[in-house]
């Protein structure tokens, strides 16, 4: 398994993408962009300018929003259809995505996504045959699922930068379903294993976002439990492939452990731990009367009914 940055699932460095971006109007610029008329369009057929055609030049859309190498530049805009859109700045332009549903706005086979379509086929196959045996995904279908998952990756990374963590939880959970489906039903072994290298990253982003939501609600103990569950899932992943030693070196593990440390700093002081520390200090300094008093206070505190 790789510990470097994956092509499919984004930057696996230990830096926070939010920390690399300024949360100002550059990333949250809610405005409408309209194409302007341009009298210098070239006709593919004749090479002549077509003054009557509307411009398809996106320069006006990008004006004032420069690409910054090494950062993830994202903003939300109001789309021409009245719905909110996400835009991610690239070196040669931008990606525009829907906030809900499939990021490109399409509905393959009348479903929200290809993943939903294939999952529906699996349900129908199981109902018809009484078993999942015989259901398969060929290489072309697996490739289409991988291509679609990249769209969702771009979106959940954009949402993470904007601090919209519920959407990150939704999309990372969804991409984990892609890994499960291909891992179980792909006919080709390479298709079954190819996406597994990204599972730790998806688990990390999912746990990190869930914990962020809990922290925002002041539920710090629950956030720590979420981080612990994510770490355990990553540990199980490496154990499944016989690479237990890779757990400690994993960038995803380092990120989650650092986040857990930040969360613990926000926890209110533990009265029992504080009393125990004072007792230990009194004993070290041979202040035995203070130690006896602190010991009694510690015993009494432990006997208090929990609220």
LINNOR-V230280 format. One record per residue. N is the residue number from 1. RES is the residue in one small letter. SS is DSSP state (hx for helix, st for strand, lp for the rest). PSI is psi in whole degrees, 0 to 359 (999 if undefined). BURIAL is # if it has 9 or more other C-alpha atoms within 8 Angstrom, else .. Layout:
# LINNOR-V230280
<<N/RES/SS/PSI/BURIAL> <N/RES/SS/PSI/BURIAL>>
This chain:
# LINNOR-V230280
<<1/x/lp/144/.> <2/x/lp/145/.> <3/x/lp/359/.> <4/x/lp/180/.> <5/x/lp/126/#> <6/x/lp/150/#> <7/x/lp/319/.> <8/x/lp/317/.> <9/x/lp/22/#> <10/x/lp/193/#> <11/x/lp/119/.> <12/x/lp/20/#> <13/x/lp/168/.> <14/x/lp/9/.> <15/x/lp/152/.> <16/x/lp/120/.> <17/x/hx/328/#> <18/x/hx/323/#> <19/x/hx/343/.> <20/x/hx/0/#> <21/x/lp/144/#> <22/x/lp/127/.> <23/x/lp/65/#> <24/x/lp/192/.> <25/x/lp/344/.> <26/x/lp/329/#> <27/x/lp/344/#> <28/x/lp/57/#> <29/x/lp/92/#> <30/x/lp/89/.> <31/x/lp/163/.> <32/x/lp/139/.> <33/x/lp/134/.> <34/x/lp/142/.> <35/x/lp/143/#> <36/x/lp/155/.> <37/x/st/140/.> <38/x/lp/121/#> <39/x/lp/13/#> <40/x/lp/39/.> <41/x/lp/141/#> <42/x/st/130/#> <43/x/lp/127/#> <44/x/lp/332/.> <45/x/lp/314/.> <46/x/lp/343/.> <47/x/lp/5/.> <48/x/lp/157/.> <49/x/st/141/#> <50/x/lp/97/#> <51/x/lp/338/#> <52/x/lp/349/.> <53/x/lp/140/#> <54/x/st/147/#> <55/x/lp/140/#> <56/x/lp/10/.> <57/x/lp/129/.> <58/x/lp/11/.> <59/x/hx/320/.> <60/x/hx/327/#> <61/x/hx/323/.> <62/x/hx/349/#> <63/x/lp/127/.> <64/x/lp/2/.> <65/x/lp/80/.> <66/x/lp/148/.> <67/x/lp/134/.> <68/x/lp/111/.> <69/x/lp/137/.> <70/x/lp/357/.> <71/x/lp/161/.> <72/x/lp/102/#> <73/x/lp/118/#> <74/x/st/148/#> <75/x/st/163/#> <76/x/st/141/#> <77/x/st/166/#> <78/x/st/120/#> <79/x/lp/165/#> <80/x/lp/339/.> <81/x/lp/6/.> <82/x/lp/354/.> <83/x/lp/159/.> <84/x/st/141/#> <85/x/st/156/#> <86/x/st/140/#> <87/x/st/133/#> <88/x/st/125/#> <89/x/st/131/#> <90/x/st/169/.> <91/x/lp/328/.> <92/x/lp/24/.> <93/x/st/228/.> <94/x/st/163/#> <95/x/st/135/#> <96/x/st/133/#> <97/x/st/150/#> <98/x/st/149/#> <99/x/lp/328/#> <100/x/lp/163/.> <101/x/lp/199/.> <102/x/lp/136/#> <103/x/lp/330/#> <104/x/lp/1/.> <105/x/lp/357/.> <106/x/lp/166/.> <107/x/lp/84/#> <108/x/hx/129/#> <109/x/hx/28/.> <110/x/hx/9/.> <111/x/lp/164/#> <112/x/lp/327/#> <113/x/lp/170/#> <114/x/hx/324/#> <115/x/hx/313/.> <116/x/hx/323/#> <117/x/hx/312/#> <118/x/hx/327/.> <119/x/hx/324/.> <120/x/hx/318/.> <121/x/hx/323/.> <122/x/hx/317/#> <123/x/hx/315/.> <124/x/hx/320/.> <125/x/hx/318/#> <126/x/hx/319/#> <127/x/hx/324/.> <128/x/hx/325/.> <129/x/hx/352/.> <130/x/lp/11/.> <131/x/lp/157/.> <132/x/lp/348/#> <133/x/lp/135/.> <134/x/lp/351/.> <135/x/lp/129/.> <136/x/lp/157/.> <137/x/st/124/#> <138/x/lp/171/#> <139/x/hx/321/#> <140/x/hx/320/.> <141/x/hx/320/.> <142/x/hx/321/#> <143/x/hx/320/.> <144/x/hx/324/#> <145/x/hx/322/#> <146/x/hx/317/#> <147/x/hx/317/.> <148/x/hx/321/#> <149/x/hx/330/#> <150/x/hx/321/#> <151/x/hx/314/#> <152/x/hx/328/#> <153/x/hx/311/#> <154/x/hx/322/.> <155/x/hx/314/#> <156/x/hx/331/#> <157/x/hx/320/#> <158/x/hx/315/#> <159/x/hx/325/#> <160/x/hx/316/#> <161/x/hx/321/#> <162/x/lp/356/#> <163/x/lp/19/.> <164/x/lp/76/#> <165/x/hx/328/#> <166/x/hx/321/#> <167/x/hx/327/#> <168/x/hx/316/#> <169/x/hx/315/#> <170/x/hx/311/.> <171/x/hx/326/#> <172/x/hx/321/#> <173/x/hx/321/#> <174/x/hx/316/.> <175/x/hx/332/#> <176/x/hx/328/#> <177/x/hx/326/.> <178/x/hx/315/#> <179/x/hx/317/#> <180/x/hx/318/.> <181/x/hx/312/#> <182/x/hx/321/#> <183/x/hx/333/#> <184/x/hx/328/.> <185/x/hx/356/#> <186/x/st/138/#> <187/x/lp/331/#> <188/x/lp/134/.> <189/x/hx/324/.> <190/x/hx/320/.> <191/x/hx/329/#> <192/x/hx/330/#> <193/x/hx/339/#> <194/x/hx/314/.> <195/x/hx/346/#> <196/x/hx/333/#> <197/x/hx/341/#> <198/x/hx/358/#> <199/x/hx/314/#> <200/x/hx/321/#> <201/x/hx/316/#> <202/x/hx/317/#> <203/x/hx/316/#> <204/x/hx/312/#> <205/x/hx/323/#> <206/x/hx/312/#> <207/x/hx/319/#> <208/x/hx/320/#> <209/x/hx/318/#> <210/x/hx/315/#> <211/x/hx/326/#> <212/x/hx/319/#> <213/x/hx/316/#> <214/x/hx/322/#> <215/x/hx/319/#> <216/x/hx/332/.> <217/x/lp/5/.> <218/x/lp/14/.> <219/x/lp/68/#> <220/x/hx/318/#> <221/x/hx/320/.> <222/x/hx/323/#> <223/x/hx/320/#> <224/x/hx/322/#> <225/x/hx/322/.> <226/x/hx/317/#> <227/x/hx/316/#> <228/x/hx/319/.> <229/x/hx/320/#> <230/x/hx/317/#> <231/x/hx/320/#> <232/x/hx/322/.> <233/x/hx/321/#> <234/x/hx/321/#> <235/x/hx/317/#> <236/x/hx/325/.> <237/x/hx/309/#> <238/x/hx/323/#> <239/x/hx/324/#> <240/x/hx/329/.> <241/x/lp/13/.> <242/x/lp/31/.> <243/x/lp/50/#> <244/x/lp/327/.> <245/x/lp/341/.> <246/x/hx/344/.> <247/x/hx/311/#> <248/x/hx/331/.> <249/x/hx/354/#> <250/x/lp/131/#> <251/x/hx/324/#> <252/x/hx/320/#> <253/x/hx/317/#> <254/x/hx/319/#> <255/x/hx/313/#> <256/x/hx/321/#> <257/x/hx/322/#> <258/x/hx/322/.> <259/x/hx/319/#> <260/x/hx/321/#> <261/x/hx/319/.> <262/x/hx/320/.> <263/x/hx/318/#> <264/x/hx/328/#> <265/x/hx/339/.> <266/x/hx/350/.> <267/x/lp/142/.> <268/x/lp/150/.> <269/x/lp/140/.> <270/x/lp/116/.> <271/x/hx/320/.> <272/x/hx/317/#> <273/x/hx/322/.> <274/x/hx/317/#> <275/x/hx/320/#> <276/x/hx/320/#> <277/x/hx/319/.> <278/x/hx/321/#> <279/x/hx/314/#> <280/x/hx/321/#> <281/x/hx/319/.> <282/x/hx/322/#> <283/x/hx/317/#> <284/x/hx/324/.> <285/x/lp/6/.> <286/x/lp/35/.> <287/x/lp/78/#> <288/x/hx/327/.> <289/x/hx/317/.> <290/x/hx/320/#> <291/x/hx/318/#> <292/x/hx/317/.> <293/x/hx/317/.> <294/x/hx/324/#> <295/x/hx/317/#> <296/x/hx/318/.> <297/x/hx/324/#> <298/x/hx/318/#> <299/x/hx/315/.> <300/x/hx/322/.> <301/x/hx/320/.> <302/x/hx/333/.> <303/x/hx/354/.> <304/x/lp/139/.> <305/x/lp/139/.> <306/x/lp/142/.> <307/x/lp/999/.>>
